[in-house]
Amino acid sequence: MRWKRTLQTVDVHCAGEIGRVITGGTLDIPGATMAAKLNHINTVDDSLRRLLCSEPRSGPAGSFVLLTPATRPGADFGFIVLQPDQAHAMSGSNAMCAVTAVLETGMKEMTEPQTVVTLDTAAGLVRAVADCADGKVVRVSLDMPPSFVARKDAVVETPQWGPVRYDLCFGGVFYALVDPEQLGLTIAPQNARRLGADGVALRDLVARDVTIAHPETPEINGIAYVMFRSEEADGAVRTCTTLPPGRVDRSPCGTGSNANMAVRFSDGRVKPGDTVVSRSPIGGEFTTLFLEEARVGPYPATRNRVSGQCWIYGIAQIGLDPDDPFPTGFILSDTWGGGA
């Protein structure tokens, strides 16, 4: 065996959503801030993301979590999410995976009953409190970046479904939050293929209409995802975040749950101290606590705490042979969709 590059990962799932945390084989990414590092990956050198997220070393489902040295005082490490479409500033499920991997493997000493881990993300510092028992992280609570509604009740004209109404929100990345009934859909496991494909197609239509950037961190820009949402009989929100190339998030989606609280606040439906349960297509749950009101640039905002649990399921070593004909991977339309 001869490898010119070796990477190690701790493989974790958060309520079913895969987050493979890179624990060895990378140094740092150029940039004085996490926003600059994110921008470097997305605009200058995307080779690490393509190496890991494409076939044959991976596939359309799941993410890789890149840990870097922190750029801000008080943070334990930097955090960037590598996904099949691009690198992203923040992800609640992947942040929970990172905290679980770091503590359960001893990269940071675990202290029971709680350990605090601070993540340096392009969307801001994220304070994580891990509830720990018998060497296991049993819950991770994230103090998320402030969420806000950039455009309420916007409408996009579509050839498939006619006019579709959505809320344009920020929860760590930008979302279009959509009621799925407008597309003739309900959030259920048997509808996952249609939800994924239609959500990505709708996202592309919204992205053509909308130019959006974070008012304080312009490196975070553009619509990342469509998240479908519907009200449950018990007051929970059923969520379905749709990701390229056309799949659904298996978790209840932390950044989407963060964004959805901002919508509820703008509607006058919640106040500080209220909680909302988000439920994924396969039944996993996150709890979002509305901590306090805030402001981001011109936008009224909410500060929220999102909580959930992760499980480590494997440890992997990924290598690249110098003669490998696919050093940056490949994608095919049978699993990646017609836009591959």
C-alpha positions as CSV (number, residue, x, y, z in Angstrom):
1,M,0.0,0.0,0.0
2,R,1.3,3.5,-0.9
3,W,-0.7,6.6,-0.2
4,K,0.2,10.1,-1.0
5,R,-2.5,11.3,1.3
6,T,-4.1,9.8,4.4
7,L,-7.1,11.1,6.4
8,Q,-8.8,9.7,9.4
9,T,-12.5,10.2,10.3
10,V,-14.7,9.4,13.2
11,D,-18.1,8.5,11.7
12,V,-21.1,9.8,13.5
13,H,-24.8,10.0,12.9
14,C,-27.2,12.6,14.4
15,A,-30.7,11.2,14.5
16,G,-29.7,9.3,11.3
17,E,-27.9,12.1,9.4
18,I,-24.3,11.2,8.7
19,G,-21.5,13.5,9.8
20,R,-18.0,12.1,9.3
21,V,-15.6,14.2,11.5
22,I,-12.1,14.5,10.1
23,T,-9.7,14.0,13.0
24,G,-6.4,13.6,11.1
25,G,-4.7,14.2,7.8
26,T,-5.5,17.9,7.4
27,L,-3.6,21.0,8.5
28,D,-5.1,24.4,8.2
29,I,-7.0,26.3,5.5
30,P,-5.8,29.7,4.3
31,G,-7.6,32.6,5.8
32,A,-7.5,34.8,9.0
33,T,-11.2,34.1,9.8
34,M,-13.5,31.1,9.4
35,A,-15.5,33.1,6.8
36,A,-12.2,33.6,4.8
37,K,-11.4,29.9,5.1
38,L,-14.9,29.0,3.9
39,N,-14.5,31.4,1.0
40,H,-11.1,29.8,0.2
41,I,-12.6,26.4,-0.1
42,N,-15.6,27.5,-2.2
43,T,-13.7,29.9,-4.6
44,V,-10.0,29.0,-4.6
45,D,-9.3,25.3,-3.7
46,D,-12.1,22.8,-3.5
47,S,-9.9,19.7,-3.8
48,L,-10.4,18.4,-0.3
49,R,-14.2,18.6,-0.5
50,R,-14.2,16.9,-3.9
51,L,-11.8,14.2,-2.8
52,L,-14.0,13.3,0.2
53,C,-17.5,14.0,-0.9
54,S,-17.5,12.4,-4.4
55,E,-17.3,8.8,-5.5
56,P,-15.6,6.4,-5.0
57,R,-14.7,7.6,-1.4
58,S,-18.2,8.8,-0.6
59,G,-21.6,9.4,-2.1
60,P,-24.5,11.8,-2.2
61,A,-25.6,11.2,1.4
62,G,-24.0,12.7,4.5
63,S,-21.3,15.3,5.2
64,F,-17.7,15.6,6.2
65,V,-16.8,17.9,9.1
66,L,-13.6,19.8,8.8
67,L,-11.9,20.9,12.1
68,T,-9.3,23.6,11.9
69,P,-7.4,25.7,14.5
70,A,-9.7,28.4,15.9
71,T,-9.4,32.0,14.7
72,R,-11.1,33.6,17.6
73,P,-10.1,33.6,21.3
74,G,-12.1,31.3,23.5
75,A,-13.0,28.8,20.8
76,D,-11.8,25.2,20.9
77,F,-11.6,24.6,17.1
78,G,-12.8,25.9,13.8
79,F,-15.7,24.2,12.1
80,I,-16.7,24.0,8.4
81,V,-19.1,21.5,6.8
82,L,-18.1,19.8,3.5
83,Q,-21.1,18.6,1.5
84,P,-21.6,17.3,-2.1
85,D,-22.5,20.8,-3.4
86,Q,-20.0,23.0,-1.6
87,A,-18.7,23.9,1.9
88,H,-21.1,25.5,4.3
89,A,-20.8,27.8,7.3
90,M,-22.9,25.9,9.8
91,S,-25.0,22.8,10.4
92,G,-26.6,21.9,13.7
93,S,-26.5,18.1,13.2
94,N,-22.9,18.2,12.0
95,A,-21.9,20.5,14.9
96,M,-23.4,17.9,17.3
97,C,-21.5,15.2,15.5
98,A,-18.2,17.1,15.9
99,V,-18.8,17.7,19.6
100,T,-19.6,14.0,20.2
101,A,-16.5,12.8,18.3
102,V,-14.2,15.3,19.9
103,L,-15.3,14.3,23.4
104,E,-15.8,10.6,23.1
105,T,-12.4,10.1,21.4
106,G,-10.6,12.2,24.0
107,M,-9.5,15.0,21.7
108,K,-10.9,17.3,24.4
109,E,-11.3,16.0,27.9
110,M,-14.8,15.0,28.8
111,T,-16.1,16.3,32.2
112,E,-19.3,14.8,33.6
113,P,-22.1,15.8,33.9
114,Q,-21.4,18.6,31.4
115,T,-18.6,19.7,29.1
116,V,-18.6,23.0,27.2
117,V,-17.1,23.1,23.7
118,T,-17.0,26.3,21.7
119,L,-17.0,26.1,17.9
120,D,-15.6,28.9,15.7
121,T,-17.8,29.0,12.6
122,A,-18.2,31.4,9.7
123,A,-21.6,32.2,11.1
124,G,-20.2,33.1,14.5
125,L,-19.1,31.4,17.7
126,V,-21.3,28.5,18.7
127,R,-21.3,27.4,22.3
128,A,-22.1,23.7,22.8
129,V,-23.0,22.1,26.1
130,A,-22.6,18.4,26.1
131,D,-24.5,16.4,28.7
132,C,-22.2,13.4,29.5
133,A,-22.7,10.2,31.5
134,D,-20.5,7.1,31.7
135,G,-18.1,8.4,29.0
136,K,-21.0,9.0,26.6
137,V,-22.3,12.2,25.2
138,V,-26.1,11.8,25.7
139,R,-27.2,15.2,24.5
140,V,-25.6,18.3,22.8
141,S,-27.2,21.7,23.1
142,L,-26.0,24.4,20.7
143,D,-26.3,28.1,21.2
144,M,-26.9,28.9,17.5
145,P,-26.1,32.0,15.5
146,P,-28.9,34.6,15.5
147,S,-31.6,33.7,13.1
148,F,-33.8,36.1,11.2
149,V,-36.4,36.4,8.4
150,A,-35.0,38.3,5.4
151,R,-38.2,38.1,3.4
152,K,-41.6,36.9,4.6
153,D,-44.3,35.4,2.3
154,A,-42.2,35.8,-0.8
155,V,-43.5,34.1,-4.0
156,V,-41.6,32.4,-6.8
157,E,-43.3,31.5,-10.1
158,T,-42.7,27.9,-11.1
159,P,-43.5,26.0,-14.3
160,Q,-44.3,22.9,-12.2
161,W,-46.4,24.2,-9.4
162,G,-47.4,27.7,-10.3
163,P,-46.8,30.4,-7.6
164,V,-45.1,29.0,-4.5
165,R,-45.0,31.0,-1.3
166,Y,-41.9,30.8,1.0
167,D,-40.1,32.5,3.8
168,L,-36.5,33.5,3.2
169,C,-34.6,33.0,6.5
170,F,-31.2,32.7,8.0
171,G,-30.4,30.0,10.6
172,G,-26.7,29.5,10.0
173,V,-27.2,29.3,6.2
174,F,-30.0,30.7,4.1
175,Y,-33.2,28.8,3.7
176,A,-36.4,29.0,1.8
177,L,-39.0,27.6,4.2
178,V,-42.0,26.1,2.3
179,D,-45.3,24.4,3.2
180,P,-45.1,21.2,1.1
181,E,-48.9,21.1,0.4
182,Q,-48.2,23.8,-2.3
183,L,-46.3,21.1,-4.2
184,G,-48.9,18.4,-3.5
185,L,-46.6,16.7,-1.0
186,T,-46.7,15.6,2.6
187,I,-43.5,14.9,4.7
188,A,-43.4,11.1,5.0
189,P,-40.7,8.5,4.4
190,Q,-42.4,7.1,1.3
191,N,-42.3,10.6,-0.3
192,A,-38.6,11.1,0.3
193,R,-37.6,10.8,-3.3
194,R,-40.1,13.4,-4.5
195,L,-39.4,15.7,-1.6
196,G,-35.7,15.6,-2.3
197,A,-35.9,16.1,-6.0
198,D,-38.7,18.8,-5.9
199,G,-37.0,20.6,-3.0
200,V,-33.7,21.0,-4.9
201,A,-35.6,22.0,-8.1
202,L,-37.5,24.6,-6.2
203,R,-34.3,25.9,-4.5
204,D,-32.8,26.4,-7.9
205,L,-35.8,28.5,-9.0
206,V,-35.7,30.6,-5.9
207,A,-31.9,31.1,-6.2
208,R,-32.4,32.6,-9.7
209,D,-34.9,35.1,-8.3
210,V,-33.1,36.1,-5.1
211,T,-29.7,37.6,-4.3
212,I,-29.0,37.4,-0.5
213,A,-26.0,37.8,1.7
214,H,-25.6,37.9,5.5
215,P,-25.4,41.6,6.4
216,E,-22.4,41.1,8.7
217,T,-20.6,38.2,7.0
218,P,-21.0,38.6,3.2
219,E,-19.1,35.4,2.6
220,I,-22.3,33.6,3.6
221,N,-24.6,34.2,0.7
222,G,-27.1,32.6,-1.6
223,I,-29.9,30.1,-0.8
224,A,-28.5,26.9,0.5
225,Y,-31.6,24.8,0.9
226,V,-35.4,24.5,0.8
227,M,-36.8,23.1,4.0
228,F,-40.3,21.8,3.9
229,R,-42.3,22.2,7.2
230,S,-45.7,21.2,8.4
231,E,-47.5,21.4,11.8
232,E,-48.1,18.2,13.7
233,A,-51.1,17.6,15.9
234,D,-49.1,17.7,19.1
235,G,-47.6,21.1,18.2
236,A,-44.3,19.8,16.8
237,V,-43.0,20.9,13.4
238,R,-42.3,18.1,10.9
239,T,-39.2,19.2,8.9
240,C,-37.7,18.0,5.7
241,T,-34.6,19.8,4.5
242,T,-33.7,19.0,0.9
243,L,-30.1,18.9,-0.2
244,P,-28.3,18.5,-3.5
245,P,-28.3,16.3,-5.5
246,G,-31.8,15.5,-4.4
247,R,-32.0,13.9,-1.0
248,V,-33.6,14.7,2.3
249,D,-31.9,15.4,5.6
250,R,-32.4,12.4,7.9
251,S,-32.2,14.7,11.0
252,P,-34.7,17.4,12.1
253,C,-32.1,20.0,10.8
254,G,-30.5,22.3,13.4
255,T,-30.0,25.4,11.2
256,G,-33.4,24.9,9.7
257,S,-35.0,24.6,13.2
258,N,-33.1,27.8,14.1
259,A,-34.5,29.6,11.1
260,N,-38.0,28.3,11.7
261,M,-38.1,29.9,15.2
262,A,-37.4,33.3,13.6
263,V,-40.5,32.8,11.4
264,R,-42.6,32.0,14.4
265,F,-41.3,35.1,16.2
266,S,-42.1,37.3,13.2
267,D,-45.6,35.8,13.3
268,G,-46.0,36.6,17.0
269,R,-46.4,33.0,17.9
270,V,-43.4,32.6,20.3
271,K,-41.7,34.6,23.0
272,P,-38.4,34.0,24.9
273,G,-38.6,30.9,27.0
274,D,-40.8,29.0,24.5
275,T,-39.7,25.7,23.0
276,V,-40.5,24.0,19.7
277,V,-39.9,20.3,18.8
278,S,-38.7,19.6,15.3
279,R,-39.4,16.1,14.0
280,S,-37.6,14.6,11.0
281,P,-39.1,12.5,8.2
282,I,-37.9,9.4,10.1
283,G,-39.1,10.6,13.5
284,G,-35.9,12.0,15.1
285,E,-36.4,15.0,17.3
286,F,-34.5,18.3,18.1
287,T,-35.7,20.7,20.7
288,T,-35.3,24.5,20.0
289,L,-35.4,26.9,22.9
290,F,-36.0,30.6,22.2
291,L,-33.4,32.3,24.4
292,E,-33.8,36.0,23.6
293,E,-34.5,38.6,21.0
294,A,-31.6,40.0,19.0
295,R,-30.8,42.0,15.9
296,V,-28.7,41.3,12.9
297,G,-28.1,44.4,10.7
298,P,-31.6,45.6,9.7
299,Y,-33.3,42.4,10.8
300,P,-35.1,41.5,14.1
301,A,-33.6,38.2,15.1
302,T,-33.8,35.4,17.7
303,R,-31.1,33.6,19.7
304,N,-32.0,30.0,20.1
305,R,-30.6,26.8,21.6
306,V,-31.0,23.6,19.6
307,S,-30.5,20.2,21.3
308,G,-30.2,16.6,20.0
309,Q,-28.1,13.4,20.3
310,C,-25.5,11.6,18.2
311,W,-24.0,8.2,18.0
312,I,-20.5,7.1,16.8
313,Y,-20.7,4.1,14.5
314,G,-17.2,3.8,13.0
315,I,-13.7,5.0,12.6
316,A,-12.2,5.1,9.1
317,Q,-8.9,5.8,7.3
318,I,-9.2,7.2,3.8
319,G,-6.2,7.2,1.5
320,L,-5.2,8.4,-2.0
321,D,-2.9,6.3,-4.1
322,P,-0.6,8.4,-6.3
323,D,-1.8,6.4,-9.4
324,D,-5.5,6.6,-8.5
325,P,-7.3,7.7,-11.8
326,F,-9.9,9.6,-9.8
327,P,-8.0,11.8,-7.4
328,T,-10.8,14.4,-7.1
329,G,-13.6,11.8,-7.4
330,F,-16.5,11.6,-9.9
331,I,-20.3,11.8,-9.9
332,L,-22.8,9.9,-12.1
333,S,-26.4,10.7,-12.9
334,D,-27.7,7.3,-11.7
335,T,-27.2,8.4,-8.0
336,W,-26.4,12.1,-8.4
337,G,-29.3,13.1,-10.6
338,G,-29.6,14.6,-14.1
339,G,-27.5,17.7,-13.3
340,A,-24.4,15.6,-12.5
